[in-house]
Amino acid sequence: MEGDERVRRCRRRTRAQATLEFAFAAPLFLLCFFATIDAALWAVQSSAVVSAVEEGARVAASAASTPAGQRAPSAQEVTAGVVGQLKSALFATSVRTWTAACPAAPGDVEAVFGPRVVAVCVHENAPPPCTTPPRGVPAPYPLYCADSPTVSVRVVGFIASLVPPAFGLGWHGGEIPVDDGATTHTLRFAP
Amino acid sequence: MTRRRSGGSAQAILETALVIPLMLLLISNFLALMVQVSVQEQMDSAVSLAAESRFQAPEAAHDSSGARCCPDPRCCNRASDASSLNTSGLPTGCRFAAETFYGTMPFERFLIWHPAPLCLTGGDSGASGQARTGVPYRDSPRDSHLSCVIGSTDPNGTVHRGFLDHALNPPFGLYVVTCDATATLDFSRTPLAWGVFWSPTIHAHAEAVPPPFRQ
């Protein structure tokens, strides 16, 4: 009789231990599982962002590549050029055009458009205008005045993530910041 | 019974002590691999845009005295920048390539760059596999993170050839612009240092074919 009771108690203890182990292991397992998926998604998304920035820089650099085109590249055109590439890779994240001066940090994009939005921004930097050089100084004057303008394309904002708070403390839950940019010279024909 | 129970918990502690460091080691190396792939992508992109940007400058344009390329193109009007590269007398295309590279590549502190001459001329892919490397321009800075073979015509009318790629337009080949960058990822400068014991060297190479109006 006493032996049966001891066996039952032992079985109950084993079951309790299994439940406790499961309660500890299951959330850890799920966290690791989603983190792995998240890491893979991050790899795909960051790769898409790098390619989009590169393509955006090409689009922006050639915006005035015809003798008729002398205007600065527009952010809308660049966004239209890369949005397809970005949308197919960014899961649960929307892509917007940033028309004002480029945001300083991903947080600025979130403040304007809300969470899980990346913005495409374009900024052209014109060289100083050429003037008549002082005597003895070779043209073109001042230095760099004959350069074609530089154009910077940035993709900045927050992309969606499965595991809050993503890979680091201080980041917004369910989001990973992204800030990638490229600067190149534009192709301009002489007016 | 009590002895058996304490034996069981000792075993659990031992298993945890073995498994957790191993798991953390695996995770750190996985993260390091992701960082490597990400840096490689960014370097490929920066080098590729740099090679193409050479064609935004006229073939015969050369930088006048005092011209410099700053690591950040937005500060290039400040000639006093100590870390800038002196591009006086070099083809303007070399500066354009460098400005594009420095303006695109994020410079992380765990990257150890391999310095090289900024601007070279010549070089050949070799019709029979005997490749030749380019020769640096006389005034080229030697400590650039980017190295490009760029053809130009200098103010005296001397033609400096680009890199002759025999794989294009056979059997004559085609003069192209090539750019290269090499860096070593030093994980000892990152929080992953405790578990990542490898320092891979990554290299990016890009070739740009002249646009139709330049061929």
HADDOCK unambig.tbl for C-alpha pairs under 7 A between the chains (distance, minus, plus):
assign (segid A and resid 50 and name CA) (segid B and resid 42 and name CA) 6.49 0.50 0.50
assign (segid A and resid 54 and name CA) (segid B and resid 45 and name CA) 6.22 0.50 0.50
assign (segid A and resid 143 and name CA) (segid B and resid 67 and name CA) 6.86 0.50 0.50
assign (segid A and resid 181 and name CA) (segid B and resid 104 and name CA) 6.00 0.50 0.50
assign (segid A and resid 182 and name CA) (segid B and resid 103 and name CA) 6.01 0.50 0.50
assign (segid A and resid 182 and name CA) (segid B and resid 104 and name CA) 4.07 0.50 0.50
assign (segid A and resid 183 and name CA) (segid B and resid 100 and name CA) 5.42 0.50 0.50
assign (segid A and resid 183 and name CA) (segid B and resid 103 and name CA) 4.89 0.50 0.50
assign (segid A and resid 183 and name CA) (segid B and resid 104 and name CA) 5.48 0.50 0.50
assign (segid A and resid 184 and name CA) (segid B and resid 53 and name CA) 6.56 0.50 0.50
assign (segid A and resid 184 and name CA) (segid B and resid 100 and name CA) 4.56 0.50 0.50
assign (segid A and resid 185 and name CA) (segid B and resid 53 and name CA) 6.17 0.50 0.50
assign (segid A and resid 185 and name CA) (segid B and resid 56 and name CA) 6.38 0.50 0.50
assign (segid A and resid 185 and name CA) (segid B and resid 96 and name CA) 6.72 0.50 0.50
assign (segid A and resid 186 and name CA) (segid B and resid 56 and name CA) 6.37 0.50 0.50
assign (segid A and resid 187 and name CA) (segid B and resid 56 and name CA) 4.93 0.50 0.50
